[in-house]
Amino acid sequence: MTEQSNTSTARWKLAISWLILILFIAGVEYWLGWKTVLAPWATFGWAQGAIALALLILSYALRAWRMYDYFPQQLGGQWLQTWRLMLLHNALNNLLPARTGELSFPVMMKRYFGVGYAHSVSALVWFRFLDLHTILAFAIYPLLVVTPLKRVAIPLVVLWMLLPIVVYLLRNRIEVAFAGKNGKLSELAQQAMYGLPDNWGEFWRSWVMTWANWVVKLVTLAWLLGQFVPNVSWNMLLAGVVGGELTSVLPIHAPGGFGTYEAGVMAALSPVTSMQVATVGAVNVHVFVLGSSLVGALVGWLIPLKVKSA
């Protein structure tokens, strides 16, 4: 009965995801017109686009480096294969609906490097925790400094930055607290604890590489958003792209993230610009993100495949 219920829920989520995509495409055409929305690309410099694309590809390389460092025994000496996996996983994760692209990570880790599903899934949970923590760290300061709470912005950022350290210090206690308990939260917590690095050196490296990846990506996207949304401060541009990236954690995710990504960007920009301008900026930045994912996937596909023998 539970299996049937889960299958039914998954089907509904998938159906809603495709419905969001259809409504988004039709809504943009009806409200502004796709020709109008995409018109700014006609005057966008090729050199600017190439630099932004190179920086996003660099962010994917930093993400691959984090994974390469995390699995030194399984991935050692196979950097190109690691990058190939990350580029393909990133594209699938961005393009497939309802976050189904995440499933490609453990599948490819098993196929390419012989890493068991439990180990790769736990590592992915740890990486996603660091990703979410870092994105939220970028969001706290820009959002608070434009409110009456701006005086507590820096103290809150400092406290937030301590969270991964606290989790790592208390990892044994957290593991004991959730051991043997049922439920999605308990399962997620146990997987996260199992996926933690073995020592402080690995912990710091994974955290620093997470920050390096997101600094490159978010700053690049904030600059790009500023090309489509003029006269907006860096704080709000950064908040805009963070809002878009945060939508990736939603339980319902349309193919390509269309609709939800734009809604995140627009929600952050709504206090400082019109909805029409915010929509144009959100759509074009999102199109660029997806385009860079496809270019990255092409690069990954061109890297020769060497499947690990059993």
N, C-alpha and C positions, 0 to 999 in steps of 0.2 A: 504493500500500500504506500509506504514511504517512497519507494523507488518510482512508482507511478506518479506520485505527487511532485517529486523532484523533476521528473521528465516533463510533466505538464507545465510546471513553473518555468523551466528552461525554454520551452516552446513559446510561452507567452512573452517572455523577455525578448526572445529573438524576433517575434512578430512585432512587438512594440518598437524594437530597434529599427527595423525596416520602415515602419510607419513614420517614425521620427524623421528618417532620411527623406522620405517622399514629401512629407509636409514641409520640411525645411527647404527643399529645392523649389517646391511650388510657391511657398511663402515669399522667398527672396525674389522670385520672378514677378510675382504679383505686386509686391511692395515697391521694389526698386528696379528690378530687371537685372539679370545676370550680366548683360552687356555693360550696364552702368557700373555695377559693382567691380567688375574686372578691368574696367577702363584704365585705372592708374598704372597698370603694367606697361601700357604703351609708352609711357614716359620714364619708366624705371630703368636706371642705368645697368647695363650688362655687367660692368665691373663690380658694382655694388652687390648685385645678385650673386656673382661668382664668389665674392668674399664671404657673404652670409652663408652660402651653401657650404663652402670649405670649413667654416667655423662649426656648422651643425654636424658635418661629417667628423670633425675633430672631437666633438662632444660624444659621438658614438664610439670613437676610438678610446676615449677615456673610460667609457662604460665597459668596453671590452677589456681594458687593462685591469679594471677592478675585478672582473671575473677571472681573468688570467692569474692574478695574484692570489685570489681566494682558493683556486684549485691547482696549486703548484705541481702536485704529483701527477694528476690526470692531464693537465693542459700544458705542462712544461715543454718548451721547445716547439709548440704548435700555435704560435701567435696568430698567424694568418688564418688558421682554422677557427680560432677563437673569435677573431674579428668577423669572419664570415658568418658564424653562428649569430653574433650579436646584431649584425646588420639585417639579416633575414628575420630574426625574432622581432626586432624593432619595427620592421615594415609590417609584419603580420599583426603585431600588437596594435599598431595604429590603424590598420585597414579593416580588420575583421570585426564583426559586431559582437556586442555583449562581452567584451574582454576575452573572447575565445582564443585570441592570439597568444595569450599567456601559456596555453597548453603546449605551444611549440617549443618552449624552452626545455622542459624536462625530456621531451621526445628527442630533440636534437642533441642534448647532452648525452643521452643514452646511445644514440646512433653514432655520433662523432667520436665520443671519448669514453664510452662505457661507464658513465657515471650513473648510479642507481637513481630511480625516481625520487625516493625519500630524501636523498642527499641534495639533489638539485632543486627540488621544490622548497626545502627548508632554506637553502641559500637564497632562492628567489624571494621568499618571504622576508628574509633579513634585508636584502637589497631594496625591496619595496618599502620597508619601514624607514630605511635611511633616506630614500628618495622623497617619501611623503614628509618626513621630518624636515628635510632641507627646503622643500618647496614652501612649507608653512612658515619656516624661518624667514624666507624672502617676503612672505605676505604680511607678517605681523607688523614690521616697522613701517612700510609704506602706507598701510591702512590706518594705523594708529596715529601717525603724525598729522593727519588731516582731521582728527577728531579732538574733543576736549581731553582725551586720555593720552595726549602726546607726551606728557611728562613721565608716564610709566612705560613708554614704548621700549626704551633701552633696557630697563630692568627686566621686562617681560621677555625680551629677546635673549638676554643672558640666561635667565631661568630655563627658557625653552632649549637653549643650546646644551644645557647640562643633562637633558633627558636621556640621550643615548648612553652617556657615561653612567648614569644611575641605573639604567636597565642592565648594563653589562656588569656593574658591581653586584647587583641583586639577582643575577641570572639563576643562581642555584636555588634561591628562595622562591623565585617565580616559578621555576620548573617544578619544585616540590608542591607548590600551592595548586597548580593545575593538573598534576599527575593523577591519572585515573578518572578524571572528570569528563563528562560528555558535553557535547554542544560545539557549535562552530567557533565561539570565542576561545574555548579551552583548546580546541584542536589547533587554531591559528597561533595561540600563545606557545603551545608546545613545539610547533614547527619552527617558530621564530627563535625559541631558545636553542633548539637543536641546530639551527643554522648559524648561530653566533660564531665568530672567529675563535680559534683555540687559544690565542694569547693577545696581550695588549698591542704588540707590534702589528699583527694582522688587523686588529680592531681599528687602530689609528689610520692605517693605510686605506682600508675600505671606506672610512669616513672622509678622509681627505680627498680621495678620488671621487667620491660622490659629490662633494662640494665643487671640485674642479669641473666636473661634468656639467653641473647645473649652473654654475657661474657663466661658463661659456655659452650654454644654450639660452638661458634666460636673458642675459645681456644682449645677445645677438637678436633674439626675438623682440625684445623691448625696443632696440634701435630700429628694427624693421617695422614694427608697429608705428613708430614715430614718423615713418615715411608716408604712411597713409592717414594718420591722425595728427595733424599739425597743432602746434600751440598747446601741448599737454606736457606736464612736468614728467621728469624721469620716474619719480615716485609712482605716478599713476600709470605710466606705460608699463612699468615693472609689475604693478598690481594687476594690470590687464592680462599680461601673458601668464602670470601665476594663476589668475582665475581660470584661464583656458586650460592650463595643464592640470589643475586640480580636478577638472571634470572627468579625468581618466579613472578616478576612484569610484565614480557612480556605478551602481549595480546594473543600470541600463545604459548601453553605449551603442549608438548607431554605427553602421559601417563607416569607417573613416572618422568617426567621432563628430560627424556633421550635425550641427544643431546644438549639441551640448557644449562643444568647445566654444562656439561663437557666443552662446549664452553666458558662459563664464567670463569671457573677455568683456562683453557688453555690460554685464552687471558691475564690473569693477570700474568701467569708464563712464557709466551713466551719470555720475555726479558732475563730470567735468566737460562733457561734450554731448552733442545730439545723438539720438539713436541711429539716425541715418549714417552719420560719420563713423560711429562706433561699429556699425554693421559692416561697412566697407572695410574698415581696418581689421576686424575680427576674421572676416571671410578670407581676405587676402593673406593674412599671416598664416591662417590654418591651411590654405592651399599650398603655401610655401613649405610648411612643415611636412605635409603629405608628399609633396613633390620631392623633398630632400630624402624622405624615407624610401621612396621608389628608386631614386638615384643610388642611395646606399645599398638597397637590395640588389640592384644591377651590379654594383661593385662586388658585393658579397657573392653573387652568383658566378661572377667571372673568376673568383679565386678557386683554384682546383680543389676538388673534394677528395679528401683522404679519410675514408671510413675506418675507424679503429677496429682491428680484427678481434674476434672473440677469443 
